[in-house]
Amino acid sequence: MKKTKKDFVGFNISSVKIVFHKHMIHTATEAILSRYTKNHCIMTIPKRSSLHSIMKIAICFGTRPEIIKLCLLSKKIAKHFDVINIFTGQHHSLYEDVKHLIPKINHKLKVDEYNNINALYANLINELYQCFEQCKPDVVIVQGDTASTYCAAFCAFMTGIQIGHVEAGLRTYNMTSPFPEEFNRQTVSKMTNLNWCPSQKAANNLIDEKVKGKIFVTGNTIVDFIQTVITNISRNNEIIVTLHRRENENSFLSILTQINSIARKYPNIHFIFPVHPNPTIKNKLNVLKEKNIFICKPMSYESFVDRMSKCCGIITDSGGIQEEAVCLKKKILICRDTTEREEVLECGIGKLIATNVENNFEWLITPLQSCNINNPYGNGKACEKIIDTLIEMNGRMSR
């Protein structure tokens, strides 16, 4: 049927203009209402035309961690479905060293790296909506809790596209820690059709929240990837340090001052500090004066994981590095008040320390009592488990 101007409705949100077909608005509204009705209806999967018997799957990523955790999945999904790889441009500066992991980028969006988070979200939504209108995927896959994750899920939801969320269910239940990641992932869970959880604990969070999408415990795709790049784990005299989180900006000076003091006390330990592009951390590096502190540019991911596999400990406020530490059996001090990866604490690899590095450093450099730690994030088969759920979805959509 030919569409006329009357079939479309436009919305202006700040500087973002979004135009929806009326059928899409009806579909999205129906979905929203279904989540809050008395009977808690579950969204149904739309039937596709027989002309499109193979699903088109858009895989969205904008940061280095997303690419690392989605690259193997993208390659393996492409053996079964039509894959559309979309790079949002959220972190251009950290993209270059991992772009080879994704064999083909189908859409590279025109989004600048904004210090203004509101401008970033507005531009991502605008670009992603136009991209989805052009490529018309059946399913949009997002990972984790970044701005790209939230905006891609939002655009997919508002246009009636199915959503699959890799690494679903992580929670601190504190909207300010980490910020805005906790908001992003909680909101994405309310829109997602397929929740692929890295652990049973993450799945339990979604069960408790009574989310309406399907819940699967798949393990974490980072385990799959690390098994392809690391074969040997050893121990040297290096401590890896990374800091970047927005909620830690007022604490960077304190943490760095403590690291400098520790380096003076332990001259035989080398502190390797790949510096994140965050300008707030860069402006405070002058307090690191000891000769055994080595400040460097961000490493390629393969080099960084190799360095971690040989170190004697890690100091970080990163989320993903907590998972990698478990895979590599390296003790880690977590410079945060909360963590959404409680499994890292429970297995004895990690210690949550807020900003108190000095009083916990002895624990960090004391070797693990046992290396026989079962990885709570799975056995490296997460990609296969995710693909199984997509194959099952494809069968339902084709009927």
C-alpha positions in Angstrom: 0.0 0.0 0.0 1.3 3.4 -0.9 2.1 5.6 2.1 1.0 9.2 2.3 2.2 12.1 4.5 -0.8 11.4 6.7 0.7 8.1 7.6 3.7 9.7 9.3 4.1 11.6 12.6 7.1 13.8 13.5 8.6 14.5 16.9 11.1 17.2 17.8 13.2 16.3 20.8 15.8 19.0 21.5 17.9 19.2 18.3 16.8 15.7 17.3 14.0 15.3 14.8 12.5 11.8 14.6 9.8 10.8 12.2 7.8 7.6 12.8 5.3 5.8 10.6 2.0 5.6 12.4 2.1 1.8 12.5 5.4 2.0 14.3 3.9 4.3 16.9 1.0 2.0 17.4 3.4 -1.0 17.8 5.7 0.9 20.3 2.7 2.2 22.3 1.2 -1.2 22.4 4.5 -2.6 23.7 4.8 0.1 26.4 1.3 -0.4 27.6 1.7 -4.2 27.7 4.5 -3.8 30.2 2.2 -2.1 32.7 -1.1 -3.7 32.3 -2.7 -5.7 35.0 -2.0 -9.0 33.3 1.7 -8.1 32.5 1.4 -9.1 28.8 4.7 -10.1 27.1 5.6 -8.5 23.8 5.1 -10.9 20.9 7.6 -11.5 18.0 6.2 -10.2 14.7 6.0 -12.5 11.8 8.3 -11.7 8.9 7.5 -11.9 5.2 8.4 -15.2 3.6 10.6 -13.2 1.2 13.0 -12.6 4.2 13.4 -16.0 5.7 16.9 -15.2 7.1 17.0 -12.6 9.8 18.9 -9.4 9.4 20.7 -8.7 12.6 22.3 -5.3 13.3 25.2 -5.4 15.8 25.8 -2.0 17.4 29.0 -0.9 19.1 30.7 2.4 19.9 33.5 1.7 22.4 36.5 -0.6 22.5 35.0 -3.0 25.2 31.9 -3.4 23.0 33.9 -4.4 20.0 36.1 -6.8 22.0 33.0 -8.5 23.4 31.0 -8.6 20.1 33.7 -9.3 17.5 33.6 -13.1 17.8 29.8 -13.1 18.1 29.5 -11.0 14.9 31.7 -13.4 13.0 29.8 -16.5 14.2 26.4 -15.0 13.7 27.3 -14.2 10.1 27.5 -18.0 9.4 23.7 -18.2 10.1 22.2 -14.8 9.4 22.6 -11.5 7.5 24.8 -9.3 9.8 25.0 -5.5 9.7 27.9 -4.1 11.8 27.2 -0.6 13.0 30.0 1.5 14.6 28.4 4.5 16.4 31.6 6.5 16.7 31.3 7.0 20.4 35.0 6.4 21.0 36.8 7.2 17.8 40.2 7.5 19.5 40.1 4.0 21.0 38.6 2.4 17.8 41.7 2.2 15.6 43.5 -0.5 17.5 40.5 -2.9 17.6 38.8 -2.2 14.2 40.6 -5.2 12.7 38.6 -7.4 15.0 35.4 -6.6 13.1 36.0 -7.8 9.5 33.5 -5.4 7.9 31.8 -2.2 9.2 28.6 -1.7 7.2 27.7 1.6 8.8 30.0 4.1 10.5 27.9 6.9 12.0 28.8 10.6 12.1 29.0 11.1 15.8 31.8 13.1 17.5 33.3 12.3 20.9 31.4 14.7 23.1 32.4 15.8 26.6 28.8 16.9 26.9 26.9 13.7 27.6 23.5 15.2 26.5 24.8 16.1 23.1 26.3 12.6 22.7 23.0 10.9 23.5 21.0 13.3 21.2 23.3 12.7 18.3 23.5 8.9 18.8 19.7 8.7 18.8 19.4 10.8 15.6 22.1 8.8 13.7 20.9 5.4 14.9 17.3 6.0 14.0 18.3 7.0 10.4 20.6 4.0 10.2 17.8 1.6 11.3 15.4 3.1 8.8 18.0 2.5 6.0 19.0 -1.1 6.9 15.8 -2.3 8.4 17.1 -5.0 10.7 14.8 -7.7 12.3 17.0 -7.7 15.5 19.3 -5.2 17.0 22.1 -6.6 19.3 23.6 -4.3 21.9 26.2 -5.0 24.6 26.7 -3.8 28.1 25.7 -0.4 29.4 27.3 2.4 27.2 25.6 5.4 25.6 25.6 3.5 22.3 23.9 0.5 24.1 21.1 2.6 25.5 20.6 4.7 22.3 20.5 1.7 20.0 18.1 -0.1 22.2 15.9 3.0 22.5 15.7 3.5 18.7 15.0 -0.2 18.1 12.3 -0.3 20.7 10.6 2.9 19.4 10.5 1.5 15.9 9.3 -2.0 16.9 12.6 -3.9 16.3 13.5 -6.8 18.5 16.4 -6.3 20.9 19.0 -8.7 22.1 21.2 -7.6 25.0 24.6 -9.2 25.6 25.8 -9.0 29.2 22.3 -8.3 30.6 21.4 -8.2 34.2 24.4 -6.5 35.8 23.3 -4.3 38.7 24.6 -2.1 41.5 21.1 -0.6 42.1 22.8 2.7 42.6 21.9 5.1 39.8 25.0 7.3 40.5 27.5 4.4 40.6 28.4 3.8 37.9 26.9 6.8 36.2 25.3 6.8 33.7 25.8 3.1 33.1 23.5 1.8 35.8 20.7 3.9 34.3 21.5 2.7 30.8 21.4 -1.1 31.6 18.3 -0.9 33.8 16.4 0.9 31.1 17.6 -1.4 28.4 16.4 -4.4 30.3 12.9 -3.0 30.2 13.0 -2.9 26.4 14.9 -6.1 25.6 13.4 -9.2 24.1 16.4 -11.5 24.6 18.4 -11.1 27.7 21.8 -12.9 27.5 23.2 -13.0 31.0 26.8 -13.6 31.9 26.0 -15.4 35.1 23.2 -16.8 37.2 23.4 -13.9 39.6 22.8 -11.5 36.7 19.8 -13.6 35.5 18.4 -13.6 39.1 18.5 -9.8 39.1 16.2 -9.8 36.0 14.0 -12.5 37.4 13.5 -10.4 40.6 12.8 -7.3 38.4 10.2 -9.3 36.5 11.4 -8.2 33.1 9.2 -9.3 30.2 11.9 -10.4 27.8 13.3 -14.0 27.8 16.3 -14.6 30.1 19.2 -16.9 29.2 22.4 -17.6 31.1 25.0 -17.8 28.4 28.3 -16.8 30.1 30.3 -13.8 29.1 31.6 -13.4 25.5 34.9 -12.0 27.0 35.8 -15.5 28.1 35.3 -16.7 24.5 37.6 -14.0 23.2 40.4 -14.3 25.8 40.6 -18.0 25.1 41.5 -17.2 21.5 44.4 -14.8 22.4 46.0 -16.1 25.6 47.5 -19.5 26.0 49.9 -19.0 28.9 49.6 -17.2 32.2 52.7 -16.2 34.2 53.7 -13.7 37.0 56.2 -10.9 36.9 56.9 -7.7 38.9 54.3 -5.5 37.1 51.2 -3.9 38.5 48.7 -2.7 35.8 46.8 0.5 36.6 43.8 1.9 34.8 41.5 4.7 35.9 38.8 6.5 33.9 35.3 6.4 35.5 33.3 9.6 35.6 32.2 9.1 39.2 35.8 8.9 40.3 36.9 12.2 38.9 37.0 13.9 42.3 39.1 11.0 43.6 41.7 10.7 40.9 44.2 12.9 42.7 44.0 10.9 45.9 44.3 7.6 44.1 47.3 8.7 42.1 49.0 10.2 45.1 48.7 6.9 46.9 50.1 5.0 43.9 53.1 7.3 43.8 53.7 6.7 47.6 53.4 2.9 47.1 55.8 3.0 44.1 58.4 4.8 46.4 57.9 2.0 49.0 58.2 -0.8 46.5 61.0 0.3 44.0 61.3 -3.2 42.5 57.7 -3.2 41.4 56.9 -1.6 38.1 53.6 0.3 37.7 52.3 0.3 34.1 49.7 3.0 33.5 48.0 3.1 30.1 46.2 6.5 30.2 42.6 6.7 29.1 41.6 9.7 26.9 39.6 11.2 29.8 41.1 14.7 30.1 40.4 14.9 33.9 42.8 12.0 34.6 45.4 13.3 32.1 45.5 16.7 34.0 46.5 15.0 37.3 49.3 12.8 36.1 52.0 15.2 37.3 51.8 13.7 40.8 53.3 10.5 39.5 57.0 11.2 40.0 58.6 7.8 40.9 60.9 6.2 38.3 59.2 2.8 38.5 55.9 4.3 37.3 55.6 4.0 33.5 52.9 6.1 31.9 52.0 5.1 28.3 49.4 5.5 25.6 46.5 3.0 25.5 47.8 -0.3 24.3 46.2 -2.5 21.6 43.8 -4.9 23.3 45.9 -8.0 22.5 49.0 -6.3 24.0 47.0 -5.2 27.0 45.6 -8.6 27.7 49.0 -10.2 27.2 50.5 -7.7 29.7 47.8 -8.5 32.2 48.4 -12.2 31.8 51.9 -11.7 33.1 51.4 -9.1 35.8 51.3 -9.7 39.6 48.2 -7.5 40.1 45.8 -4.9 38.8 44.4 -1.6 40.2 41.4 -0.3 38.3 38.0 1.3 38.3 37.0 -0.6 35.1 34.1 -3.0 34.9 35.4 -5.2 32.0 38.9 -5.6 33.5 37.3 -7.3 36.5 36.0 -10.0 34.2 39.4 -10.3 32.5 41.1 -10.6 35.8 39.0 -13.6 36.6 39.8 -15.2 33.3 43.5 -14.6 33.8 43.5 -15.4 37.6 44.9 -12.1 38.6 44.1 -10.3 41.8 42.5 -6.9 41.4 41.8 -3.9 43.5 38.6 -2.2 42.4 38.6 1.5 43.0 34.8 1.9 43.3 32.2 2.0 46.0 30.1 -0.7 44.3 30.5 -3.3 41.7 27.9 -5.0 39.4 30.3 -8.0 39.1 30.0 -9.4 42.6 31.2 -12.8 41.3 34.7 -11.3 41.2 34.6 -10.6 44.9 33.0 -14.0 45.7 35.7 -16.1 44.0 38.5 -14.2 45.8 40.0 -12.5 42.8 38.8 -9.0 43.6 38.6 -6.6 46.5 36.3 -3.5 46.5 38.3 -0.7 48.0 36.7 2.7 47.0 39.8 5.0 47.0 41.9 3.2 49.7 44.7 1.7 47.7 47.6 2.0 50.2 45.9 -0.1 52.9 45.1 -2.9 50.5 48.2 -3.1 48.4 49.8 -5.9 50.5 46.7 -8.1 49.8 47.1 -7.4 46.1 50.7 -8.6 45.8 50.1 -11.7 47.9 49.8 -14.6 45.5 46.5 -16.4 45.3 46.3 -19.4 47.6 44.7 -21.5 44.8 44.6 -21.1 41.0 41.8 -23.7 40.8 39.0 -21.0 40.5 35.9 -21.9 38.4 35.2 -19.0 36.1 31.7 -17.6 37.1 31.4 -16.2 33.6 31.4 -19.5 31.7 33.5 -21.8 29.7 34.0 -19.9 26.5 30.8 -21.0 24.8 28.7 -17.8 25.2 28.6 -17.1 21.5 27.2 -20.5 20.6 24.5 -20.2 23.3 23.5 -16.8 22.0 23.3 -18.0 18.5 21.1 -20.9 19.5 18.5 -18.5 20.9 18.6 -16.5 17.6 18.1 -19.6 15.6 15.1 -20.5 17.7 13.7 -16.9 17.3 14.2 -17.1 13.5 12.1 -20.2 13.4 9.2 -18.5 15.3 9.4 -15.4 13.1 9.2 -17.5 9.9 6.1 -19.4 10.8 
